[in-house]
Amino acid sequence: MIIDLRSDTVTLPSPAMREAMYRAEVGDDVYGEDPTINRLQELAAERTGKEAAIFVPTGTMGNTASVLAHAGRGEAVMVGDQSHIYRYEVGGASTLGGSPMYIIPTDEHGMLDLHKIETGISDGSDEHAAPTALLCIENTHNRCGGTVLNPEQIAELTDLAHSHNIKVHMDGARIFNAATALGLPVSALAQRVDSMMFCLSKGLSAPVGSMVVGSREFIHKVHRMRKLLGGGMRQAGVIAAAGIVALEQMVDRLVEDHEHCKQLAHGLADYPQIAIDVESVVTNIVNFSVRNAQQPLTHEETLRFLARAQQYGVLMGTMGEGTIRAVTHYGLDAEDIQTALHGIRRALIDMQL
């Protein structure tokens, strides 16, 4: 038996999703005629408190289309140095849109340095600097271990950007995890940002798809950018149907993933060979490292440990620099977490750590 903790993208659709996909009413979405996609878009806008929404195949496409809609060629986009947009999306804004990325330091909790934002903003009066058009923030924060930005932090970031006439886009791939951790409706976290992308295919367990939400005018621009990126789909209601089930049935159960992640973190903390900050684990992601005689393993040693853990039925990923990531999700229960902890312990013993 394999316990797959690499990501919450490995979830399989629920029985209700499979039934909904089988029975989905469909039409040509490029003509705006797929009724299931239209219902999903209306539901996403309603849940996030925005005027409109658009269904996209992937989160990366959603973020890229949003950045392209906000920023023109030669206009700068501010991103965190640990952000998914900067590290894992192939530089889409710069490659496709001609928008240079201005890098802002990210603290260990996923918050951006306000002073660095303030001093890095360009209003275009200096011909040497690209004018700033957009600030991108991330919630929850992937590389920081699923940490959460609360409404007060979001307000600080958006108020600063808006005071300089700069738009704010939120990479909210796991925004429902953030809302669950804070005990707030997701609309409370989306209220101040100009646009947001969230994934249906991570913690919400749909097999495919993400959403972009914002004003009607903005979503009209994103629609064009989605077409530019090849994201116009035809009878895609067969996958959008799973997204409707995701929003209606899979949000409340995210608390289970968070409980299992805490269980995993506390179990790992019992092993002296593992360095982990249990208090930083607030959603469904835990980052940790393995050490040997109080020295962290090298990247190569970490890869060997992950390979040994896989032999004992536990799949995990690496964030580089010796950091290991484990993600809890739909399909795992408390017994699976105990099984994973046992496999990790056997790997540690085998490697004589």
N, C-alpha and C positions, 0 to 999 in steps of 0.2 A: 504494500500500500504506500502510495506517495502522498505526502502532505505538501501541497504546493503553496509556498508563502512568497513566491517571487513578486506577485502583484495581485491587485483586485481585478485586473483585466482578464484573469484566467477563469473567472466565474462562468458557469453554464446557465443558460436561460431557465427560469423556473417553469414548472408545468403550466402555470397560468399564461406565461409568455408564449410558450409553444402553441397553446390553444388559440390565443389571440392572433398569433402570426398566421396560423392555418386559416382562420376565419376572417382575416382582414379584408375590409372593403378597400379597393385600390383604384387609382386613376393615374393620369400622367402628371407628375408633380412639376415638370418643367412648364406646363401650362397652368399650374396652380390648381389642378383638378383631382389630386389625391385626397379624398376626404379624411383618411386616417392621419396623414401627415398634417393636414390642416387642424385637426382636433389636437394633435400633439403640440403643435405650435401655440395654439390658443391656451392650452393647459400650462405650458412652460412659461408663457408671459404672465398668466394669472398667478402662478405659484411664486414667481420672482418679483412681482409687482411692477413689471415693465409693460410698455405699450404693445410690443410685438416680439416675435421670436422666429427663428429660422432653423430648420433641421439640417445638419451637415454630417457627412460620413465619419469625420474624426475630430478629436479635440485640436489637433495640430492645424487642421484646415480651418476650424472655427477661430482659433487665435490669429492665424495668418490673415484670414479674410477680414477680421475685425481691425487688425493693425493697418491693413491696406486701405480700409474704408476711412480710418481716422487720419492717417498721415500720408502726405503726398511725397513725391520724389524730392529728396534733399531735405526733408524735415526729420528732425531727430526723434527717436523713440527711447525713453528712459526705461531701463529694465534692471532688475536685481542681478548681481553677479552669480547668485545661486538659483536663478529662476529657470523654470522649464522652458520658457520662450527663448531664453538666451542659450541654454546648454543643450537642449534636446530637440529643437525644431528647425535645424539646418539653416539658421539665420534667415528665415523666410522674409522678414521685413526688409532686410538689406539686399538679399539676393533677388527678390522679385519686385520689391517696391522702391528700391533705391533709397531707403531710409536708414541712415546710420544709427547704430545702437549706442546709447550713452549709458555706461555701466555704473550702477549705484551699489555700494556695499550693503549686504544683507546680514542682519544679526542672526544669532542662533535660533531665534524664535520666528524668523521669517519676516521681520519688520525691516523696512528700508530706512536708511539714515536720512532724516528730514533735512539736516544741515547740508548734506551732500546734494540732495535734490535741489534745495534753494540756490546753492551756489552754482549748480550745473545748468540751470535753466537759461536758455538764450531766447531773447525776444526778437531776434533777427536784426537788431540795430548794428551789431558787430558783423561786418562782412566776412570775418574769419571763422565764424561759428554757424553751424546749421541751426536754424530756429527750432525750438522744441515744440512738438505737436501733441505728444502723448506720453503718459506715465502708465506703465503696466505693473500691476500688483498680483500676488498669488495667494490663494486661500482655499483649502489648506496648503501648506508649503511642503512640497514633495521632499526636496533634499534636506530640509530641516527636520524631517521626521514626522510629518503630518501635523505640524504646529498650526495654530489658529490665530488669525487676526480678528479682534473683537470690534464692535461698532465704533468704539472711541478711537482705536487706531486707524480704522478706515476713514473716519471723519478727519483725523489729522492729515492723512495723505491726500484726500480729495479736496479738502479746504485749501491746502497749500497749492495744489495743482490748479484748481479752479480760480484762485486769486490771480493766477498768471495766464488765464484763458487757455489752460491746457486740459485736454480730455483725459479721463482715466478709464482704462480697461482692466477688468479683473479676470485673470485666469482662475476660474472657479471650478476646475476639473472635479474637485471633491468638495464643493461648497455645501452639499447637504450633510457631509460629515462635520464640517465646521459648525453648521447650524445646530446639529444634534449635540455636539459637545458643549455648546453654549446654552442650549435649551431655548433657542430663538427660532422664529420662522425665517426661512431663507431670505424672504423679502427684506428683513431688517439688515442683512449683510449686503444686499444688492442695491439698497435704496440710493446711496450717494454716488455710486459709480455710473459712468455713462454707458457702459456696456459690460457684458459678462458672458463668458463661455462656461458651460458645465457639461460633464460627460454623463451619458446614460450607461456607458459600458464599463464603468469601474465599480464602485460600491453599490450602485443601483442595479447592476447585474444584467443589463440588456446586452445582447450579443454585439450590437453595432450602434454607433451614433452618438452625436453630441448636439447641443443646442447653443445658439447665440441669442442673447436677448438685449433689448435696448429700445430706443424710440423708434417710431414707425419710419421716420426719415433715415435713421441710421441703418435699420434692417433692410430698407430698400437698397442702400449702397452695398451692404453685405451680400445681398442677393446677386448683385452684379459681380462681386469679387468671387463668390462661390462658383459662378459660371466660368469666370476666368481660370479658376483653379481646377476645373473639371469636375466640380461637385454637384452639378445638376443631375438628378436621378429621375427615373421614370416611375414605374409602379412600386415605389419604395415603401408604400404603406405596410408591406409584409414585414419590414423591420421596424418601422415607426410604431407598429402595434405593440411591440415589446417595450418600447419607450413609454407608452401610456401606462402599461402595467407597472413599469419601473417607478414612475412618479406616484401612482396611486397605491401601490402595495409594498414597495421595497424601501421607502424612506424610513418608516418607523422602526424597522428591524436593524438599522445601522447601529443602534445602541448595543446590539449583541456583538457586532464586530469590535466595537470599542472595548467591551468587557473582555472579550477573548484576547485582545491586544495587551490589555493590562495584565491578564493572566500570564501571557507569554513573557512580558517584560519582567514581572516578579519572579517567574521561574528562571529566567536567564540570570537575574541578579543573584540567585543562589549559587551560581557557579563562579568560583574565584577567578577563573581564567577569562571571564567576560567583563568588559567595561561597558556600563550602561547607566544612563540617567533615567531612572524609572519615572520620576516626576514630570519629565518632559513628554511622556507618552500620553496623549490626550485624545487621539482618534484611532485610526486603524493601521498606523505605520510605526514601527519601532526600528531605530538605528542603533547598532552596537558594534563593538570591535572585540577581537580576541587577542589576548596577550600571552606571551611566553616569558616567564620570569620577570614580570612587570613591564616588559617591553612589548609594544604593539606588534603584531605580525606585519610583515611586509605585504605588499600587494600580491606577490607570487605565493607567499605562504597562506594568505587569505583565500586565494583561489584553490589551493590544495585542501584547505579546511572545508570549503564549500563542496568540493568534489567528494570528500569523505562523508560529509553530512548527507549528500545525495545517495551514497551507497547505503545509508541507513534510513532512506525514505523521506528525506527532508530537502526540499528545494528552496533556496533563498538566492538573493541577488547581491551584487556589490555596487556601492556608490563611488568606488575608487578610494584611494588613500587609506585602505584598510577598513573602511566602513562597510558593514553588512546591513542590508535592509530586509525586513520581513513585514509582510502585509497580511492582515486578516480580512476575511471576506465571506460572502454567502457560500454555503456548502461546507463550511468548517464548524465544528462544535467544540465544546470544552474538552471532550475526550481526544479529539484530533490534536489540540494544543498540547495535551500531556504526552501524546505519542511523539509529537515533534520535539518536545523538550528531552524526551528519552533518547531520541536519535541524535540530537545535538550533543548530549552528554557522552554517548558512545563514540562520536567523532572526536571529541576532545580527548578522551582516554586513549583512543587509537593513535593519536598524534603525540601522545605523551606531553600534553600541555598542562 
